[in-house]
Amino acid sequence: MARKFVLDTNLYIDAIRNSLKEQALEGFLERNAPMTYMSAVVMQELRAGAVTDAQAKILQDGIFDVFERRNRVVGPSPMAFKDCGRILATLFRQDGVPYKDRPRSLVNDILIAITCRENGFTLLTADEDFKMIRPHLRGFAHAPLTGGR
């Protein structure tokens, strides 16, 4: 069975800001589009950053529509939220930082990771937070974009 992928928010943002990273993302998608899915959490993060109507339309037309038309948007299950709470509690026991003092992005990252694990997807990311999450989530796989062939 072919590997399936989810791309993290940072890969889309990096592609918008850097033409070399845009080329790398486009190349990956040319090779792997049928095996690539959109996380609903990534969708939320990207949409929150599109603050003008023009930005929102470009995002919808250029990215979201592609995944929505193919029914390739996946979201966290109810159990994912419970598992996210478990991981946050474990991290608190390890480092003493309570949930309310953690960046919102960490909660989103945990939900993305759990969704990938639940669906057997490999998360492609440049975010170092996933190295902290990985030990608490058996079966979760992540890699840099260059590792996604």
LUMVEX-373671 format. One line per 2 residues: number of its first residue (from 1); for each residue x negated, y negated, z negated of C-alpha. Coordinates in nm, 4 decimals, m for minus. Layout:
BEGIN
NUM	X/Y/Z ~ ...;
***
This chain:
BEGIN
1	0.0000/0.0000/0.0000 ~ m0.1337/m0.3450/0.0921;
3	m0.2093/m0.5909/m0.1820 ~ 0.0392/m0.8717/m0.2336;
5	m0.0585/m1.2219/m0.3394 ~ 0.0660/m1.5345/m0.5141;
7	m0.1256/m1.8579/m0.4688 ~ m0.1709/m2.0774/m0.7745;
9	m0.0721/m2.4441/m0.7731 ~ m0.4329/m2.5624/m0.7719;
11	m0.4993/m2.3996/m0.4339 ~ m0.2211/m2.6000/m0.2678;
13	m0.3315/m2.9222/m0.4384 ~ m0.6959/m2.8621/m0.3454;
15	m0.5892/m2.8024/0.0168 ~ m0.4028/m3.1344/0.0212;
17	m0.7083/m3.3183/m0.1118 ~ m0.9915/m3.1418/0.0744;
19	m0.9961/m3.0459/0.4426 ~ m1.2389/m2.7540/0.3904;
21	m1.0118/m2.6053/0.1258 ~ m0.7152/m2.6664/0.3540;
23	m0.8909/m2.4651/0.6258 ~ m0.9664/m2.1849/0.3795;
25	m0.6010/m2.1739/0.2690 ~ m0.4747/m2.1776/0.6265;
27	m0.7176/m1.9003/0.7206 ~ m0.6045/m1.6891/0.4276;
29	m0.2386/m1.7402/0.5187 ~ m0.3027/m1.6538/0.8838;
31	m0.4445/m1.3179/0.7708 ~ m0.2117/m1.2514/0.4771;
33	0.1193/m1.4357/0.5236 ~ 0.3313/m1.1161/0.5197;
35	0.1812/m1.0217/0.1816 ~ 0.1971/m1.3680/0.0209;
37	0.4718/m1.4859/m0.2154 ~ 0.5557/m1.8132/m0.3889;
39	0.5897/m1.8280/m0.7657 ~ 0.8938/m2.0266/m0.8783;
41	0.6690/m2.1782/m1.1478 ~ 0.4204/m2.2936/m0.8821;
43	0.7156/m2.4325/m0.6868 ~ 0.8223/m2.6330/m0.9935;
45	0.4701/m2.7669/m1.0495 ~ 0.4288/m2.8704/m0.6860;
47	0.7728/m3.0320/m0.6713 ~ 0.7045/m3.2274/m0.9920;
49	0.4015/m3.3787/m0.8196 ~ 0.5989/m3.4861/m0.5129;
51	0.7264/m3.8155/m0.6491 ~ 0.8484/m3.9781/m0.3281;
53	1.1213/m3.8580/m0.0953 ~ 0.8652/m3.8330/0.1866;
55	0.6335/m3.6140/m0.0240 ~ 0.9249/m3.3928/m0.1285;
57	1.0350/m3.3488/0.2340 ~ 0.6836/m3.2541/0.3479;
59	0.6594/m3.0029/0.0640 ~ 1.0020/m2.8557/0.1398;
61	0.9519/m2.8376/0.5154 ~ 0.5871/m2.7341/0.5127;
63	0.5694/m2.4890/0.2232 ~ 0.8904/m2.4060/0.0395;
65	1.1071/m2.3345/0.3465 ~ 0.8570/m2.0772/0.4725;
67	0.8836/m1.8704/0.1539 ~ 1.2552/m1.9308/0.0927;
69	1.3563/m1.8193/0.4450 ~ 1.1699/m1.4927/0.3939;
71	1.3020/m1.4324/0.0402 ~ 0.9488/m1.4434/m0.0954;
73	0.9996/m1.6605/m0.4027 ~ 0.9540/m1.4778/m0.7335;
75	1.0214/m1.6015/m1.0842 ~ 0.9607/m1.4915/m1.4391;
77	1.1997/m1.2356/m1.5829 ~ 1.3663/m1.2867/m1.9220;
79	1.1073/m1.0479/m2.0692 ~ 0.8294/m1.2670/m1.9256;
81	0.9290/m1.5486/m2.1601 ~ 0.9143/m1.3147/m2.4578;
83	0.5729/m1.1869/m2.3466 ~ 0.4578/m1.5473/m2.2983;
85	0.5513/m1.6180/m2.6606 ~ 0.3523/m1.3147/m2.7706;
87	0.0443/m1.4354/m2.5869 ~ 0.0777/m1.7880/m2.7283;
89	0.1106/m1.6444/m3.0808 ~ m0.1964/m1.4262/m3.0250;
91	m0.3953/m1.7263/m2.9027 ~ m0.2855/m1.9203/m3.2138;
93	m0.4123/m1.6396/m3.4366 ~ m0.7427/m1.6515/m3.2494;
95	m0.8075/m2.0243/m3.2321 ~ m0.5529/m2.1942/m3.4610;
97	m0.4030/m2.4136/m3.1861 ~ m0.0216/m2.4048/m3.2168;
99	0.2108/m2.3789/m2.9174 ~ 0.3250/m2.7425/m2.9498;
101	m0.0341/m2.8659/m2.9163 ~ m0.1208/m2.6613/m2.6070;
103	m0.1005/m2.8109/m2.2589 ~ 0.2245/m2.7364/m2.0775;
105	0.0149/m2.6023/m1.7939 ~ m0.1005/m2.3111/m2.0139;
107	0.2591/m2.1977/m2.0671 ~ 0.3170/m2.2200/m1.6916;
109	m0.0059/m2.0297/m1.6242 ~ 0.0987/m1.7517/m1.8602;
111	0.4399/m1.7282/m1.6913 ~ 0.2731/m1.7146/m1.3476;
113	0.0384/m1.4402/m1.4695 ~ 0.3218/m1.2334/m1.6170;
115	0.5301/m1.2710/m1.3011 ~ 0.2353/m1.1483/m1.0954;
117	0.1836/m0.8516/m1.3243 ~ 0.5553/m0.7639/m1.3238;
119	0.5579/m0.7584/m0.9429 ~ 0.2154/m0.6045/m0.8812;
121	0.0772/m0.9226/m0.7230 ~ m0.2786/m1.0521/m0.7355;
123	m0.2926/m1.4194/m0.8302 ~ m0.5362/m1.6243/m0.6261;
125	m0.6561/m1.9213/m0.8285 ~ m0.9416/m2.1575/m0.9079;
127	m0.8073/m2.2115/m1.2629 ~ m1.0301/m2.0886/m1.5451;
129	m0.7335/m2.0528/m1.7882 ~ m0.6555/m1.7142/m1.6375;
131	m0.9801/m1.5756/m1.7770 ~ m0.8430/m1.6580/m2.1244;
133	m0.5017/m1.5055/m2.0442 ~ m0.6317/m1.1856/m1.8793;
135	m0.7400/m1.0011/m2.1988 ~ m0.3845/m1.0352/m2.3354;
137	m0.2060/m0.9096/m2.0248 ~ m0.2890/m0.5542/m1.9249;
139	m0.2452/m0.4978/m1.5527 ~ m0.2789/m0.8636/m1.4528;
141	m0.5130/m0.9211/m1.1571 ~ m0.6535/m1.2528/m1.0424;
143	m0.9254/m1.3590/m0.8005 ~ m1.0592/m1.6665/m0.6229;
145	m0.9121/m1.7415/m0.2811 ~ m1.2228/m1.6082/m0.1079;
147	m1.1569/m1.2699/m0.2725 ~ m0.8112/m1.2390/m0.1184;
149	m0.8908/m1.0653/0.2085;
***
